[in-house]
Amino acid sequence: MATNLRRKRRDEQMTQEELAERADLSARYVGAIERGDVSASVTVLGQIADALGVEPGDLLLRSPEKAKPPRQGPIKARTSFSSTNRCMGSLGDAMKSKRS
């Protein structure tokens, strides 16, 4: 989101202070969001999107230069569920013994 926010703000030729004023936020908070120091809540995301005249989802989309290329070929499972089953089995056994 940080990269998209900064790009959209600069596209609008807006300073952080101007964006902050339009979004009813502090300029320090806008700067922190752009640097990725803090995460914006859904409410703040909406305020920023309104101030920039974009949809909130536009700020969340992965930028094309960072997007991973699509996978080629079949998708293979990377995880074995046997370790999960063993863990869940142990948890179930522990719960049973606790009830006794």
N, C-alpha and C positions, 0 to 999 in steps of 0.2 A: 504494500500500500504506500509506503514511504516514497518510493521512486515514482509511482503514478501520481501521487499528490503533488510532488515537486514539479513534475513535467507539466501537469495540467495547469498549475498555478503560473508557471513561467509562460506557458502558451497564452494565457490570458493577460500576460504582462502585469501581473499583480505581485506586490511585495507580500511577505509574510504578515506584516502589520495590517495591510489592506484586507487580506483574507481573514485574519483574526477578527478584525472589526466587523466584517460582513457576516461572519459565522458566530459572532458573539462569544469569542474565545480570547485567551491571551496570546500574544505573539510568541511568547516563550513556549507555550504549549504546542502551538502550530509547528514551531521549529523542532521541538522534541519529537513530534510525530514524524516529521520529514526525515529526521536523522535516524529514526527507528529506535529511539531511546524509550519511548512509551508506546503503548497500543491505544488506539482510539476505540471508545465504546461505540455501539451501534448508533446511539443518539448523536454523538459527536461526528461520526461518519456521515450521518444525514445532514447535520448542520454544515459541514464542509462541502458536501456535494451540492447542497442548495446554493451556497455562496459561490461555487464555481460554475453553477448552471449545468451540472452533469448528474447522471444517475449514480447512486452509491456503488452499484456493481462495477461501474467504470473505474473506480478507484481500487477495486479489489482484483481486477483481472490481471493475470500474469502478463508482463510485457513480452512482446514477441522475441526480443533478443535473449530473454531468460527462459523461454519456453523450451521444454525438452522435446526432441523429435519423437514422433510416434514410434511405438515398438513395431518391429518387423517380426513376423512369424508368430507361432502360437505362444500363448502366455502359460508359463509353467508355475506350479505352486512352489513357493520357496519355504514353506513352513510345514513341519510335521506336527500333526495334532496329537501324537502319542505323548509328548512331554506335557501338553496341556491336560490331557486325560489323566496322566499320572498325578499331576498337581491337584486337579479337581478331586480325584479319588482320595488322595491324602487328606484334603480338606474335609471331605465327607466323613472319612474315618475319624478325624479329630473331632468333628461336631458330634458324631455318635457317641464317642467315649466321654465327651463332656456332659452329655445328657444323662449318662448312666450314673 
